[in-house]
Amino acid sequence: QVQLVESGGGLVQAGGSLRLSCLASGSISSRDPMAWYRQVPGNQRELVASITRSGTTNYADSVKGRFFIFRDIAKIAVYLQMRNLKPEDTAVYYCNGQEKYWGQGTQVTVSS
């Protein structure tokens, strides 16, 4: 079993910062592929950022330069540092592990 638990969501004003965390447990290792997705009700879930086993990162164009994904090997955790948040970043953010496991999501709301 693999469990992914997100935390760190909340309400912030535009221009603010927030750090999301995803703590993994079960049959998953620190360097497994991990990613952050987000979803607005009625829309498709979209890939925001990902990190490979080697540490290579990739970002959606909409968040490049503002969001940063990184991991803590010792904690088997992955984080998403979000800066200069915009109202359009408002969504439920989901942690994804091994390209098949999902957390329950954490709400991020950015006010104007």
N, C-alpha and C positions, 0 to 999 in steps of 0.2 A: 504494500500500500504506500501511496505517496500522498502527503498532505502539504498543502501550500496555504499559508495564512498571511494575508496582507494586513497592513496597518499603516497609519500615518495620514490617512485622508482627513479632510476637513474643509472648513470654509475660510477662504482667503480673499483678499482684495487683489484686483488686477495689479500686476507688477510685483506681487509677493512671491515667496518661495515656500516649497513644501518638499519633504522627503518621504517617499513611500518605502516601506520595507516589506519583504516577503521572506518569511522563515519557512524553510523546507524541512521535511522529516520523512522517514520511511526509506524506500528503495530508490534513493536519489543521492547523488554525490555532488560535491562542491563545484566541480567543473562541468557538470552537465549543461547542455544548452538551456538558457533561460530567456524569458522575454516579458515585456510588459505590453499589455493591450488595453484599449479603452473602448467603451461603448456608451452611446447615448440611446435612450429608449427609442425604438423605431428604426434605428440605424444598425448597420453591420458592425461587428466588433473589428476594430482596426489595430494593426500592429504599430506600436509606438517606438519601442526600442528592443533590441535583442543583444545577447552576448553569447559567443560561441565557447567551446571548450578551451580554445587557445586564448580567449580574451578579446577577440575581435568584436567590435560593437557596430551596430547599425541603427540608424534613426529614421523615422519618418521625416519627410521634408518640413512638415509643419512644426516640428519641435527641435530641429537641428540648431545647435548653438545655445539652446535653452535647457534641454533635458539631458541628463547624463545617467547612464546605467553602469553600475559597478557591483562587484560581489565581495563578500567576506568569506573566504575559504573556510576558516575555522568555525564559523557559525552556520555554514551551509545556507547562506542568505544572499539575496540579491536586492539591490536598492535602486530607486529611481529618484534622483535629485532633480527637482523641477524649479526652474528660476524664471523670472519675468513671466509669471503666469498670466494668461489671457482668458477672458470669459469663454472663448471657444474651446478651452481646455477642459471645461466642465464635463464630467463624465464619470462613470464607474470604471475604475482602473483594476485590471485583473493581472495577476501573476500567472505565467505559464511556464511549466517545466517539462523538459524532454519533448516539447512540441505536442503534448497530449494531456497533460494534467493541468487543472485550473484551480485557483483559489476562489473564494466566494466574492471577492471584490471589495474595494473600498471607495467610497464616494469622495470625489473632489469637486468642490463648487467654487468657482471664481466669480466674484461680484465685480461689477463695473465701478 
